Amino acid sequence: MRDLAIFSCGTIILGNYGFIISDRNTEGKIKAIVIDFSKCTGCRTCETVCSAFNYPFENKGMKIMGPGNPAKANIQVYHYNPDLDVPSICSLCPDNPCIKACPVEPDKVTGRKALYKDKATSTVRVDSKRCIACGKCSDACSSKRTGVIRQNSDTGEPMGICTLCDGDPKCVKYCTYGTLSYIDVTKDRDYFGMPPQKIAQLLYDKLYLRSN
């Protein structure tokens, strides 16, 4: 990637925008998280609030927000040099290669594998009781899509799959710079399911090589 280098840790983009799709389709439109890369400062607030919401603590029978460890977040911000910040998140793909790659036999009653699509939110869910921690979903995501699915170092189960926070994405709610929006968009778009490295290369070519 020329001199483009990752300094730390998918987004789908159209121009300066990234789309995280939810395939609830109404007259060609879908509800999606939109990322404006021109506004992202790499502050990683999205990672903190995502982790805090999706990994809560339980105290006296009540769930409270977790500490917000960015390493556990379902959205990850990648920093590149020359200066580029690329948030990356589960694409919630309509064809779900991660679910197809799961080797667990579908349940005879529900028809679900260890990974399955939530009909209410169109997000991918994990049945911890049936997951065999084989990593095939992670491999499929890495080879065919954004590569956001990774294995939990303690359990081996997949992590990094966007939950949309049950319809109220906290990354959008607490984004300080208005980088993230949760709006209706058309399903037709460019750059679907690209990994952050490829997105960064495209942005690099557009922003830094435009005059060449």
RAHUHU-V763492 format. One record per run of one state. SS is the DSSP state (H for helix, E for strand, C for the rest). FROM is the first residue (numbers start at 1). LEN is the number of residues. If there is no record, write none. Layout:
# RAHUHU-V763492
ss:SS from:FROM len:LEN
ss:SS from:FROM len:LEN
This chain:
# RAHUHU-V763492
ss:C from:1 len:4
ss:E from:5 len:4
ss:C from:9 len:4
ss:E from:13 len:2
ss:C from:15 len:2
ss:E from:17 len:10
ss:C from:27 len:2
ss:E from:29 len:8
ss:C from:37 len:8
ss:H from:45 len:10
ss:C from:55 len:2
ss:E from:57 len:3
ss:C from:60 len:2
ss:E from:62 len:3
ss:C from:65 len:5
ss:H from:70 len:3
ss:C from:73 len:3
ss:E from:76 len:6
ss:C from:82 len:2
ss:E from:84 len:5
ss:C from:89 len:8
ss:H from:97 len:5
ss:C from:102 len:13
ss:E from:115 len:3
ss:C from:118 len:6
ss:E from:124 len:3
ss:C from:127 len:9
ss:H from:136 len:9
ss:C from:145 len:5
ss:E from:150 len:2
ss:C from:152 len:6
ss:E from:158 len:2
ss:C from:160 len:4
ss:H from:164 len:4
ss:C from:168 len:2
ss:H from:170 len:4
ss:C from:174 len:6
ss:E from:180 len:7
ss:C from:187 len:9
ss:H from:196 len:13
ss:C from:209 len:4
